[in-house]
Amino acid sequence: MKIGFQELYGREAEAQKARYEKVKAGFTETFGPVQNGEWFSAPGRIEIGGNHTDHNHGHVLTAAVNLDIIGLVQKTDNGIIRLKSAEYTKLDQVDVSDLEQRTEKSGSQSLIRGICAKLKELGYQVGGFDCYTMTRVMKGSGLSSSAAFEVLVVTILSHLYNDDAIDPVTAAIISQYAENVYFGKPSGLLDQMASSVAGFTSIDFKEPTKPVIEKVDFDFNSCGYAVCVVDTGGNHTNLTGEYAAIPAEMKQVAKCFGKEFLRDVDETEFYEKLGEVRKITGDRAVLRAMHFFDDDKLAVEEAAALKAGDFDSFRKMIRASGLSSLQRLQNVFAIVSPEEQGVTLALSLTERILGKDGAFRVHGGGFAGTIEAFVPQEQLAEYRAGMEKVFGEGSCHVLSVRQAGGTKVIV
């Protein structure tokens, strides 16, 4: 995909020019003068419906957002990928002739190596390039900075070495492989798919390698609400076990019914045998399964409500989803650090400020990080001020939806 600078950024275009100039300066300082540089961008995402449903083959509702990672790239013929991020001091370097899985000090380097390995496995070409990046997708924000990075790298390799032949779904699958296998994070496909496909998107993961994707045509500006993401500044250190426990426990329940994933379990049978199942799996696994069944249906109903223009029903569904994550999925704080409950605090403050008119839920994987809120425009200033008073200036992000996924940018 290719898109013009003005078309990509719209009203933000003038402000983004300065960021692009900083990236060009960073590239020159790191790699030398730019000769045949090309620009690329990939977006972060928000999860709107379906909290922890994708990894058990459920439904999700998602949207790409205006916060993106950009990279200035120069193709090389030495078979070496060198990537430097403005946010980090380390220069990542990967020899594309040596893609064996290994323990690496840099997560970015392991992701690059994993992406190249999967590309070669699928019959695509890989090769060298120099790249300098800068991101607005804050790490640990729940906006999927890692997925944006992965999609950016796949997009670069698609353009430089594969005649732009890698479609958005395949790009997402390649990205997920790198994160799961080479980086070691057991994530579902939601993050990568949202970043790669873009826009408002309803996704059915019944067959994860062939997800059913449907665009949802809806303009939030038309309903008098803004969508905000509040970064509570939580610490994501040592949370891999917390994240991994959710799909593991859901699959443990599915196993009681001879299935691998909850999507294939009959909900009626689950409730009929609830007493037996809790003895085998424990109560938390059962509660998380209950969340899956309800949130999976809500994700479908939320998309339908938006398509019908019924924002009031959509808003009530978001609140129901948020309550389910709080009470049953239990991903609002980590048991390894119970004193840190920024997500729960942010949800409670949001309810206090917005009352019955707003909608809110934990955002993304949870345990630390962000919440999502749908805020009436007339309360936006009050809400933003109230949240930033507690979580710091700049912690409340008012977002717009982006229609382009990973793309080459014509500057």
C-alpha positions in Angstrom: 0.0 0.0 0.0 1.1 3.6 -0.7 -0.4 6.8 0.6 0.3 10.5 0.4 1.6 12.4 3.4 -1.4 14.8 3.5 -3.9 12.0 3.0 -2.4 10.0 5.8 -2.2 12.7 8.4 -5.0 15.2 7.5 -5.2 18.0 10.0 -2.1 16.6 11.7 0.1 16.9 8.6 1.8 20.2 9.4 2.7 19.0 12.9 4.0 15.7 11.6 6.5 17.4 9.2 8.7 18.3 12.2 8.7 14.6 13.3 9.7 13.5 9.8 12.6 16.0 9.8 13.8 14.6 13.2 13.8 11.1 11.8 15.8 12.2 8.7 18.3 13.9 11.0 18.6 10.8 13.1 19.1 8.6 10.0 21.9 10.8 8.8 23.6 10.8 12.1 23.4 7.0 12.4 23.9 5.8 8.9 25.2 8.7 6.9 23.5 10.9 4.2 20.2 9.8 2.8 20.5 8.9 -0.9 17.4 6.9 -1.9 15.4 6.9 1.3 11.8 5.7 1.5 9.3 6.4 4.2 7.0 3.9 5.9 4.3 4.0 8.7 2.3 1.6 10.7 -0.5 2.4 13.2 -1.2 1.6 16.8 -4.7 0.2 17.6 -7.5 0.3 20.1 -9.4 -2.8 21.1 -13.1 -1.9 21.2 -14.8 -5.2 21.8 -13.7 -8.7 22.7 -11.3 -8.6 25.6 -9.1 -11.7 25.5 -11.4 -13.5 23.0 -9.1 -13.8 20.0 -6.8 -16.4 21.4 -9.7 -18.8 21.9 -10.9 -18.2 18.4 -13.6 -15.7 19.2 -14.7 -12.3 17.8 -13.2 -8.9 18.3 -14.0 -5.3 17.3 -11.0 -3.1 16.8 -9.7 0.1 15.2 -6.4 1.5 14.0 -5.6 4.9 15.4 -3.6 8.0 14.3 -0.7 7.3 16.6 1.9 5.6 14.5 5.5 4.4 14.1 7.4 5.8 11.2 10.7 4.7 9.6 13.1 6.2 7.0 14.6 3.3 5.0 17.4 2.9 2.6 17.8 -0.5 0.8 21.3 -2.1 1.0 22.8 -5.1 -0.8 24.8 -6.5 2.0 22.1 -8.8 3.5 22.2 -6.9 6.8 19.2 -5.2 8.4 20.3 -2.3 10.7 17.5 -0.6 12.6 17.9 2.3 15.1 15.0 3.7 17.1 15.0 7.3 18.3 13.7 6.1 21.7 16.6 3.6 22.3 20.4 3.8 22.2 21.0 0.3 20.8 21.4 -0.3 17.1 19.7 -3.6 16.2 21.4 -5.7 13.5 20.3 -8.9 11.8 22.1 -10.9 9.2 19.3 -12.3 7.0 21.5 -15.4 6.2 21.4 -16.4 9.9 17.8 -16.6 11.1 18.1 -19.4 13.6 16.1 -18.8 16.8 18.2 -17.6 19.7 18.1 -15.7 23.0 18.7 -12.1 22.2 19.3 -9.0 24.3 17.1 -6.9 22.1 13.4 -7.6 21.7 13.3 -5.6 18.5 16.2 -7.6 17.1 14.4 -10.9 17.9 11.2 -9.6 16.2 13.2 -8.6 13.0 14.8 -12.1 12.9 11.5 -13.8 13.4 9.8 -11.8 10.7 12.6 -12.7 8.2 12.4 -16.3 9.2 8.7 -16.6 8.6 8.9 -14.6 5.3 11.5 -17.1 4.0 9.4 -20.0 5.2 6.4 -18.7 3.2 8.5 -18.2 0.1 9.1 -14.5 0.3 12.4 -12.7 -0.3 14.3 -10.9 2.4 17.3 -8.6 2.3 19.2 -5.8 3.9 18.2 -2.2 4.7 19.1 0.6 7.1 16.2 2.1 9.0 15.7 4.9 11.6 12.3 4.9 13.4 10.4 7.1 15.7 7.1 6.1 17.4 4.1 7.8 18.9 2.7 4.4 19.9 3.8 4.5 23.6 5.4 1.3 24.9 3.2 -0.3 27.5 0.2 1.9 26.6 -2.1 -0.9 25.4 -2.0 0.6 21.9 0.2 -2.3 20.7 3.6 -0.7 20.1 5.1 -4.1 19.3 2.5 -5.0 16.7 3.0 -1.6 15.0 6.7 -2.2 14.9 6.2 -5.7 13.5 3.8 -4.5 10.8 6.2 -1.7 9.9 9.1 -4.2 9.4 6.9 -6.6 7.3 5.7 -3.6 5.2 9.3 -2.5 4.5 10.3 -6.0 3.4 7.2 -6.3 1.3 8.0 -3.1 -0.6 11.7 -3.5 -0.9 11.9 -7.2 -1.8 8.5 -8.5 -2.7 6.8 -5.9 -5.1 4.4 -5.0 -2.3 2.8 -8.5 -2.6 2.3 -9.3 1.1 -1.4 -8.7 1.9 -2.5 -7.2 5.3 -3.8 -10.5 6.7 -0.5 -12.3 5.8 1.5 -9.4 7.2 -0.4 -9.8 10.5 0.2 -13.6 10.6 3.9 -13.1 10.0 4.1 -10.5 12.7 2.3 -12.7 15.2 4.7 -15.6 14.5 7.7 -13.4 15.3 6.2 -12.2 18.6 5.0 -15.7 19.6 8.0 -17.8 18.6 11.1 -15.5 18.5 10.1 -13.0 21.1 8.3 -15.5 23.3 5.1 -13.6 24.0 2.0 -15.8 23.7 -0.3 -13.1 22.1 -3.3 -13.6 19.9 -3.6 -12.2 16.4 -5.8 -9.2 17.3 -3.0 -6.6 17.7 -1.3 -7.3 14.5 -4.5 -7.7 12.5 -5.8 -4.3 13.7 -2.6 -2.5 12.8 -2.3 -4.2 9.4 -5.9 -4.1 8.2 -6.8 -0.6 9.7 -10.1 1.3 10.1 -12.9 -0.1 12.3 -12.7 -3.8 11.8 -14.8 -6.7 13.1 -12.8 -10.0 13.1 -13.9 -13.6 13.5 -11.0 -15.8 14.5 -12.8 -19.1 14.3 -10.0 -20.1 11.8 -7.1 -17.9 12.9 -5.1 -18.5 9.7 -8.1 -17.4 7.7 -9.9 -14.8 9.8 -13.1 -13.4 8.6 -12.7 -9.6 8.4 -15.5 -7.1 8.0 -15.1 -3.3 7.9 -17.5 -1.4 10.1 -18.5 2.0 8.7 -19.0 4.3 11.6 -17.8 7.9 12.4 -17.5 8.5 16.2 -17.6 12.2 15.5 -21.2 11.9 14.4 -22.5 10.6 17.8 -21.3 13.4 20.0 -18.6 11.3 21.8 -14.9 11.1 21.7 -12.8 8.0 22.3 -10.0 8.3 24.8 -7.2 6.1 26.0 -5.8 6.8 29.5 -2.3 5.6 30.2 -2.1 4.8 33.9 1.7 4.4 33.8 1.7 0.9 35.1 4.7 -1.3 35.1 4.6 -4.3 32.7 7.6 -6.0 34.1 7.1 -9.7 35.0 3.6 -9.8 33.6 4.1 -12.4 30.9 2.9 -15.1 33.3 -0.3 -13.1 34.0 -1.1 -12.7 30.3 -0.3 -16.3 29.5 -2.5 -17.6 32.3 -5.7 -16.3 30.6 -5.6 -18.3 27.4 -4.2 -21.3 29.3 -7.1 -21.3 31.8 -9.7 -20.8 29.1 -8.2 -23.8 27.2 -8.1 -25.8 30.4 -11.9 -25.4 30.6 -12.3 -26.2 26.9 -10.3 -29.4 27.5 -13.0 -30.6 30.0 -15.3 -30.8 27.0 -12.8 -32.5 24.7 -12.1 -29.2 22.9 -9.0 -27.1 22.5 -10.7 -23.7 22.4 -13.7 -22.2 24.1 -15.2 -21.2 20.8 -15.9 -24.9 20.1 -17.6 -25.5 23.5 -21.3 -25.5 23.8 -22.2 -22.7 26.2 -25.4 -24.5 27.5 -23.4 -27.6 28.2 -20.7 -25.5 30.0 -23.3 -24.1 32.4 -24.9 -27.5 33.0 -21.6 -29.0 34.0 -20.3 -25.9 35.8 -20.0 -27.6 39.2 -17.9 -30.4 37.8 -15.7 -28.1 35.8 -14.8 -25.9 38.7 -13.5 -28.9 40.6 -11.1 -29.7 37.8 -10.0 -26.2 36.7 -10.6 -24.0 39.8 -13.0 -21.0 40.0 -10.9 -18.4 38.2 -10.7 -20.5 35.0 -14.5 -20.9 35.1 -15.0 -17.2 35.6 -12.7 -16.5 32.7 -14.7 -18.9 30.5 -17.9 -17.1 31.5 -16.3 -13.9 30.4 -15.3 -15.4 27.1 -18.8 -16.6 26.2 -20.4 -13.2 27.0 -17.7 -10.9 25.6 -17.5 -13.0 22.4 -21.2 -12.3 21.8 -20.9 -8.7 22.8 -18.1 -8.1 20.2 -20.5 -9.2 17.5 -23.4 -7.2 18.9 -21.3 -4.0 19.3 -20.3 -4.1 15.6 -23.9 -4.6 14.6 -25.0 -1.7 16.8 -22.4 0.6 15.2 -23.4 -0.4 11.7 -27.0 0.4 12.6 -26.0 3.7 14.0 -27.3 2.7 17.5 -24.6 4.3 19.6 -26.6 4.2 22.8 -26.9 0.4 22.7 -23.2 0.2 21.7 -22.3 2.3 24.8 -24.3 0.0 27.1 -22.5 -3.0 25.7 -19.1 -1.5 26.3 -20.0 -0.9 29.9 -21.2 -4.6 30.2 -17.9 -5.8 28.6 -15.9 -3.6 31.0 -17.7 -5.0 34.0 -17.1 -8.6 32.8 -13.4 -7.9 32.5 -13.3 -6.4 36.0 -15.3 -9.1 37.7 -14.7 -12.3 35.8 -11.7 -12.0 33.5 -9.9 -10.3 36.4 -7.2 -8.5 34.3 -7.3 -5.1 36.0 -4.3 -5.7 38.3 -1.6 -8.2 38.7 -1.5 -10.6 41.7 2.3 -10.3 41.7 2.0 -6.6 42.6 -1.5 -6.0 44.2 -0.4 -2.6 45.5 -0.4 -1.2 42.0 -3.9 -0.9 40.7 -3.8 2.1 38.3 -6.2 0.5 35.9 -8.9 -0.1 38.5 -8.4 3.4 39.9 -8.8 4.9 36.4 -12.0 2.9 35.8 -13.4 4.1 39.1 -12.5 7.7 38.5 -14.0 7.5 35.0 -17.3 6.2 36.4 -17.3 9.1 39.0 -16.6 11.8 36.4 -18.9 10.5 33.6 -21.7 8.9 35.6 -24.2 7.0 33.5 -23.5 8.8 30.2 -20.0 7.4 29.5 -18.7 4.0 28.7 -15.4 2.5 29.8 -13.4 -0.7 30.0 -9.9 -2.0 30.5 -8.0 -1.8 27.3 -6.0 -4.5 25.7 -4.2 -7.2 27.7 -4.8 -5.4 31.0 -3.1 -5.9 34.4 -1.3 -2.6 34.0 -1.4 0.1 31.3 -4.5 1.7 29.9 -8.2 2.0 29.9 -10.6 3.1 27.2 -13.4 5.6 27.6 -16.2 6.9 25.3 -16.7 10.4 26.6 -19.5 12.9 25.7 -18.0 15.8 23.9 -19.4 18.3 26.5 -17.5 16.4 29.2 -14.3 15.9 27.4 -12.4 18.8 28.9 -13.5 17.9 32.4 -12.6 14.3 31.9 -9.2 14.9 30.4 -8.4 17.4 33.2 -9.6 14.9 35.9 -7.6 12.0 34.6 -4.4 14.0 34.0 -4.6 15.4 37.5 -4.1 11.9 38.8 -2.1 10.1 36.1 0.0 13.0 34.8 -0.1 15.5 32.0 -0.5 13.9 28.6 -1.8 10.6 30.0 -5.3 11.0 28.4 -5.1 10.6 24.6 -8.0 11.7 22.4 -7.7 9.5 19.4 -8.9 9.5 15.8 -9.3 6.4 13.6 -6.9 5.7 10.8 -7.9 4.0 7.6 -4.4 3.0 6.4 -2.5 0.0 7.9 1.2 -0.6 7.2 2.0 1.6 4.3 4.7 3.4 2.3 4.3 7.1 2.7 4.8 9.4 -0.3 6.4 12.5 1.1 
